[in-house]
Structure formats: structure tokens, C-alpha cells
């Protein structure tokens, strides 16, 4: 178990090192104020990857001394554009940005491109995420046996090393019986974090995305700005984001080894959902579309895992 924890810590450390090597830089005026596109309320990014096409946005960048001539047009952008910008940007952010632009240029809508690019990435990652989902379902099947072990050793003192060793051995025997690898259930969580930030940074650095709309919603507008302008129909993004987040967390957050751990996880899940909901008020529609699509795929994958494992048990 300690080896698994050390591996997870190492994975987290690697992610942090990669992440700090590249980030979104907000565009600021001469007074140090963050520049916002007046119509959509979108916060503009200084280190954009390609040139915007909207004349009003181009004017804003030029007024703030950003040389757009050095940038490629978005339709000509490639992962090699702009040269090397560190491991994080060059390996994660730029390829994601290229995929979104590549699809967007062919389907003619960047909202649809975000959905399709998200699905492409999730399908590529599915061998890993499928294993994580399967582990969660197997843990549910093993829960009665694990509860019996907890009940058996409930009255035992945790200071008795031999007793705790015996408990650990019996627990590992249950894991082996059900084909459970404790660390693999956490893999997707660690993958999802850098994927989210890569997608976020890619979306923030592609200016043409925020020049378009999807299903009547401006991709650059966030619910907070929309509500202040009387556009209350943007609440649909919050509702869909809340629903998909809740069910994706509910389906993936049930791999605790004991009822006590399950209660703790349920509490943390509720805190996370509330936090994400409040944060979503500042999510541009483009990011909300990604989040909703990603969460929906997670729900689908976990439902499929549940059916598959149930069928295996019958066989």
C-alpha cells in the first residue's frame, strides 16, 4: 500500500512540475487592469496561440501593444507554432488546441468541435479510464466482505501490530478475490486534473472560439455576465453542469473500503459539487461545454462498466 501511495505522490509531483512550466497570462492594460471583451464579458488572454479574426478584438490587442503579426492564423495553427514553450504547453496544451481547431475548421462550429475533441480524447484514454471505472464497480461488489472484516476487527486495538497485519492480509485477500487493484481506482482522478487544465488553457488561448456561438450561447460568455445582461437562459449551462457533475461523481466516488470512508467521500463529493457550481458562474460557455461532455462520458462509461461486471458475475 505504501508503494502505491508513493507512486501517486510521484505522479502528483510530476503533474505540478509540468503545470507550473506554462500557464494562461491575462491581458492587462497600462493601469494593470485585466482587459475584458465588452460584449461577451470574456477575459482576454495575452499569450494567445493564434490571431483573432474579430476586428473589435484585434483592435483591443493592438491598443494594448500585442503584436499579432507574429502569430499564425488559427486555421494554420499547429503544435509546432510559436516554437517550444516548455513541457506543459508543448506536450499538452498545444496538441489539445490543435485538435479543437482542426475539428472546428471541418465541422464549421467550435462548440461542436469542443464536444467532438473531448470525445476523441476520452476514447483514446478509455483503456485507462475503463479500468478505473471497473475498479470502482468491483469495490462495490466487495463491500459486504470488507464490511465483515471491519466488523470483525472493530473491537480490536489499532496498536496491536499483529492484529492490524492480519486485518491487512484479509483485506488484500478480498481485493485479490474480486480482482481489485487499490491504486488503479485513483488513476483517472490524477489524469483528469491535468486534462482539465490543459483543456482550459487551450480554450483560453484560442481567440476564435470566443467569436462564435453554440446553440444560441456565446462561447465566451459566462453565466455571471449573462445574468447581469438579463440573459437568464444561460442558466441551462449551470443546470446541465450540476446534473452531469453530480452523477459522474456519484458513479465514480463509491470505491471506499469501509462505510466510514464512504461517508467521508460522500461529504467531500458534496463540498466539491458546491465549489464547482459556484466556480461555474465564471466558466465561459466553451469550458462548460467541455465539462458537461466530459462528465457525460464518465457517466456513460461507468454505466457500461456496471453492466459488464454484472454480466460477468452471472456467467
C-alpha positions as CSV (number, residue, x, y, z in Angstrom):
1,X,0.0,0.0,0.0
2,X,2.9,2.4,0.8
3,X,4.4,1.7,-2.6
4,X,1.1,2.7,-4.2
5,X,0.9,5.9,-2.2
6,X,4.4,6.8,-3.1
7,X,3.6,6.2,-6.8
8,X,0.6,8.5,-6.5
9,X,2.6,11.2,-4.8
10,X,5.3,11.0,-7.5
11,X,2.6,11.3,-10.2
12,X,1.2,14.3,-8.5
13,X,4.6,15.9,-8.2
14,X,5.3,15.3,-11.9
15,X,1.9,17.0,-12.7
16,X,2.8,20.0,-10.6
17,X,6.2,20.4,-12.3
18,X,4.6,20.2,-15.7
19,X,1.8,22.6,-14.8
20,X,4.0,25.4,-13.5
21,X,6.0,25.3,-16.7
22,X,3.2,27.0,-18.6
23,X,0.1,28.9,-17.9
24,X,-2.5,31.4,-19.2
25,X,-1.4,35.0,-19.0
26,X,-4.2,37.5,-18.7
27,X,-4.1,40.6,-20.9
28,X,-3.7,43.8,-18.8
29,X,-3.9,47.4,-19.7
30,X,-1.4,50.1,-18.8
31,X,-3.0,50.5,-15.3
32,X,-2.7,46.8,-14.6
33,X,-6.4,46.1,-15.0
34,X,-7.5,42.8,-16.7
35,X,-8.9,43.5,-20.1
36,X,-12.4,42.1,-20.8
37,X,-14.2,41.9,-24.1
38,X,-17.1,44.2,-23.6
39,X,-19.8,42.3,-25.4
40,X,-19.2,38.7,-24.0
41,X,-17.5,39.6,-20.8
42,X,-14.7,37.2,-21.7
43,X,-11.4,37.9,-20.0
44,X,-8.8,38.2,-22.8
45,X,-5.6,36.2,-22.8
46,X,-2.2,37.8,-23.6
47,X,-0.3,34.7,-24.7
48,X,-2.9,33.6,-27.3
49,X,-1.8,30.9,-29.7
50,X,-3.2,32.3,-32.9
51,X,-4.7,35.5,-34.3
52,X,-8.3,36.6,-33.6
53,X,-10.4,37.5,-36.6
54,X,-13.0,39.8,-35.0
55,X,-11.9,43.4,-35.8
56,X,-13.0,44.7,-32.4
57,X,-10.9,42.1,-30.6
58,X,-7.9,42.8,-32.9
59,X,-8.2,46.5,-32.0
60,X,-8.2,45.7,-28.3
61,X,-5.0,43.7,-28.6
62,X,-3.3,46.3,-30.8
63,X,-4.3,49.1,-28.3
64,X,-2.5,47.0,-25.6
65,X,0.7,46.6,-27.7
66,X,0.3,42.9,-28.6
67,X,2.0,42.1,-31.9
68,X,-0.5,39.8,-33.7
69,X,1.6,39.7,-36.9
70,X,3.9,37.2,-35.4
71,X,1.1,34.8,-34.7
72,X,-0.3,32.3,-37.2
73,X,-4.0,32.4,-38.2
74,X,-5.9,29.9,-36.1
75,X,-6.7,27.8,-39.2
76,X,-3.0,27.4,-39.8
77,X,-2.0,26.7,-36.2
78,X,-0.1,23.5,-35.5
79,X,1.5,22.2,-32.3
80,X,4.8,23.5,-33.6
81,X,3.6,27.1,-34.0
82,X,5.3,29.6,-31.8
83,X,8.2,27.3,-31.0
84,X,8.9,25.5,-27.8
85,X,7.1,26.9,-24.7
86,X,8.0,24.4,-22.0
87,X,7.0,20.8,-21.5
88,X,3.5,21.5,-20.3
89,X,2.4,23.8,-23.2
90,X,4.2,22.0,-25.9
91,X,3.1,18.5,-25.0
92,X,-0.3,19.1,-23.6
93,X,-1.8,22.5,-24.3
94,X,-0.8,23.0,-28.0
95,X,-1.9,19.5,-29.1
96,X,-5.3,19.9,-27.5
97,X,-5.6,23.4,-29.1
98,X,-4.7,21.9,-32.5
99,X,-7.2,19.1,-32.2
100,X,-10.0,21.6,-31.3
101,X,-9.1,23.9,-34.2
102,X,-8.6,21.0,-36.6
103,X,-12.1,19.7,-35.9
104,X,-13.6,23.2,-35.7
105,X,-12.4,24.1,-39.2
106,X,-14.0,21.0,-40.6
107,X,-17.4,20.9,-38.8
108,X,-17.8,24.7,-39.0
109,X,-18.6,25.3,-35.4
110,X,-16.3,25.5,-32.4
111,X,-18.9,24.5,-29.9
112,X,-19.4,21.2,-31.7
113,X,-15.6,20.9,-32.1
114,X,-15.2,21.1,-28.3
115,X,-17.6,18.2,-27.9
116,X,-16.0,16.1,-30.6
117,X,-12.5,16.8,-29.4
118,X,-13.4,15.9,-25.8
119,X,-14.9,12.6,-27.1
120,X,-11.9,11.8,-29.2
121,X,-9.6,12.3,-26.2
122,X,-11.8,10.3,-23.9
123,X,-12.0,7.4,-26.4
124,X,-8.2,7.4,-26.7
125,X,-7.9,7.4,-22.9
126,X,-10.7,4.8,-22.5
127,X,-8.4,1.8,-21.8
128,X,-7.2,3.6,-18.7
129,X,-10.5,5.2,-17.6
130,X,-12.4,1.9,-18.2
131,X,-10.1,0.1,-15.8
132,X,-10.6,2.8,-13.2
133,X,-14.4,2.6,-13.6
134,X,-14.3,-1.2,-13.4
135,X,-12.3,-1.0,-10.2
136,X,-15.0,1.2,-8.7
137,X,-17.7,-1.3,-9.6
138,X,-15.7,-4.2,-8.2
139,X,-15.2,-2.4,-5.0
140,X,-18.9,-2.1,-4.6
141,X,-19.2,-5.9,-5.1
142,X,-16.6,-6.4,-2.5
143,X,-18.2,-4.0,0.0
144,X,-20.1,-6.7,2.0
145,X,-16.9,-8.8,2.5
146,X,-14.9,-5.7,3.5
147,X,-17.7,-4.6,5.9
148,X,-17.4,-8.0,7.6
149,X,-13.7,-7.5,8.1
150,X,-14.3,-4.1,9.6
151,X,-16.9,-5.6,11.9
152,X,-14.6,-8.4,12.9
153,X,-11.8,-6.1,13.9
154,X,-13.9,-3.2,15.3
155,X,-13.2,-4.1,18.9
156,X,-9.5,-4.8,18.3
157,X,-6.9,-2.2,19.2
158,X,-5.2,-0.5,16.4
159,X,-1.9,-0.5,18.4
160,X,-1.7,-4.3,18.1
161,X,0.6,-4.7,15.1
162,X,-0.1,-8.4,14.6
163,X,-3.8,-7.8,14.6
164,X,-3.6,-5.0,12.1
165,X,-1.3,-7.1,9.9
166,X,-3.8,-9.9,9.9
167,X,-6.6,-7.4,9.1
168,X,-4.5,-6.0,6.2
169,X,-3.8,-9.5,4.9
170,X,-7.5,-10.4,5.0
171,X,-8.4,-7.2,3.2
172,X,-5.8,-7.9,0.5
173,X,-7.3,-11.3,0.1
174,X,-10.7,-9.8,-0.6
175,X,-9.1,-7.4,-3.1
176,X,-7.5,-10.4,-4.9
177,X,-10.7,-12.4,-4.9
178,X,-12.6,-9.6,-6.7
179,X,-9.7,-8.5,-8.9
180,X,-9.2,-5.1,-7.2
181,X,-6.1,-3.0,-7.5
182,X,-6.4,-0.3,-4.9
183,X,-4.2,2.3,-6.7
184,X,-5.8,1.9,-10.1
185,X,-9.1,3.4,-8.9
186,X,-7.3,6.7,-8.3
187,X,-5.6,6.8,-11.7
188,X,-8.4,8.5,-13.6
189,X,-8.6,11.3,-10.9
190,X,-4.9,12.1,-11.5
191,X,-5.4,12.0,-15.2
192,X,-8.5,14.1,-15.2
193,X,-6.8,17.0,-13.3
194,X,-4.1,17.8,-15.9
195,X,-6.5,17.1,-18.7
196,X,-8.9,19.7,-17.4
197,X,-6.2,22.3,-17.0
198,X,-4.8,21.5,-20.5
199,X,-8.2,21.9,-22.0
200,X,-8.9,25.1,-20.0
201,X,-5.6,26.7,-21.1
202,X,-6.1,25.6,-24.7
203,X,-9.6,27.1,-24.8
204,X,-8.4,30.4,-23.2
205,X,-5.6,30.7,-25.8
206,X,-7.7,30.1,-28.9
207,X,-9.3,33.5,-29.6
208,X,-11.6,32.4,-32.5
209,X,-13.5,30.2,-30.1
210,X,-14.9,33.2,-28.3
211,X,-16.0,34.8,-31.6
212,X,-18.6,32.1,-32.1
213,X,-21.9,30.8,-30.5
214,X,-23.2,27.3,-29.9
215,X,-26.9,26.6,-29.7
216,X,-27.5,30.3,-29.3
217,X,-25.0,30.8,-26.5
218,X,-21.8,32.8,-27.0
219,X,-18.9,30.6,-26.2
220,X,-17.0,33.4,-24.4
221,X,-19.9,34.5,-22.1
222,X,-20.1,33.2,-18.6
223,X,-23.4,32.9,-16.6
224,X,-22.4,35.8,-14.3
225,X,-22.0,38.2,-17.2
226,X,-25.1,36.8,-19.0
227,X,-27.3,37.2,-15.9
228,X,-26.1,40.8,-15.4
229,X,-27.2,41.5,-19.0
230,X,-30.6,39.9,-18.5
231,X,-29.7,36.7,-20.5
232,X,-31.1,34.3,-17.9
233,X,-31.3,31.4,-20.4
234,X,-27.6,30.9,-19.7
235,X,-28.7,29.1,-16.6
236,X,-29.0,26.0,-18.8
237,X,-25.2,25.6,-18.7
238,X,-25.3,25.7,-14.9
239,X,-28.2,23.2,-14.7
240,X,-26.5,20.7,-17.1
241,X,-23.1,21.1,-15.4
242,X,-24.6,20.5,-12.0
243,X,-26.5,17.4,-13.1
244,X,-23.7,15.8,-15.0
245,X,-21.2,16.6,-12.3
246,X,-23.4,15.1,-9.6
247,X,-24.0,11.8,-11.4
248,X,-20.3,11.5,-12.6
249,X,-19.1,12.0,-9.0
250,X,-21.8,9.7,-7.6
251,X,-20.9,6.8,-10.0
252,X,-17.1,7.2,-9.6
253,X,-17.0,8.0,-5.9
254,X,-18.1,4.7,-4.4
255,X,-14.8,2.8,-4.2
256,X,-14.2,3.3,-0.4
257,X,-13.1,0.3,1.5
258,X,-15.3,0.9,4.5
259,X,-18.6,2.6,5.4
260,X,-16.8,5.3,7.3
261,X,-14.6,6.1,4.3
262,X,-17.7,6.1,2.2
263,X,-19.3,8.7,4.4
264,X,-16.2,10.9,4.2
265,X,-16.1,10.5,0.4
266,X,-19.8,11.4,0.2
267,X,-19.2,14.5,2.3
268,X,-16.2,15.6,0.1
269,X,-18.3,15.0,-3.0
270,X,-21.0,17.4,-1.8
271,X,-18.3,20.0,-1.0
272,X,-16.7,19.6,-4.4
273,X,-20.1,19.9,-6.2
274,X,-20.9,23.1,-4.4
275,X,-17.5,24.5,-5.1
276,X,-17.7,23.6,-8.8
277,X,-21.2,25.1,-9.0
278,X,-20.0,28.5,-7.7
279,X,-16.9,28.4,-9.9
280,X,-19.2,27.6,-12.9
281,X,-20.7,31.1,-12.7
282,X,-17.4,32.4,-14.1
283,X,-16.9,29.5,-16.6
284,X,-17.1,30.7,-20.2
285,X,-19.7,28.6,-22.2
286,X,-16.8,26.9,-24.1
287,X,-15.4,25.5,-20.8
288,X,-18.9,24.5,-19.6
289,X,-19.5,22.6,-22.9
290,X,-16.2,20.7,-22.3
291,X,-17.1,19.9,-18.7
292,X,-20.6,18.7,-19.5
293,X,-19.4,16.5,-22.3
294,X,-16.5,15.0,-20.2
295,X,-18.8,14.3,-17.2
296,X,-21.5,12.8,-19.5
297,X,-18.9,10.4,-21.0
298,X,-17.8,9.5,-17.4
299,X,-21.5,8.6,-16.6
300,X,-21.8,6.5,-19.8
301,X,-18.6,4.7,-19.1
302,X,-19.5,3.8,-15.5
303,X,-22.9,2.6,-16.5
304,X,-21.3,0.3,-19.1
305,X,-18.8,-0.9,-16.5
306,X,-21.6,-1.7,-14.1
307,X,-23.5,-3.7,-16.8
308,X,-20.3,-5.5,-17.9
309,X,-19.3,-6.6,-14.4
310,X,-22.9,-7.6,-13.6
311,X,-22.9,-9.8,-16.7
312,X,-19.5,-11.3,-15.7
313,X,-20.9,-12.2,-12.3
314,X,-23.9,-14.0,-13.9
315,X,-21.5,-16.0,-16.1
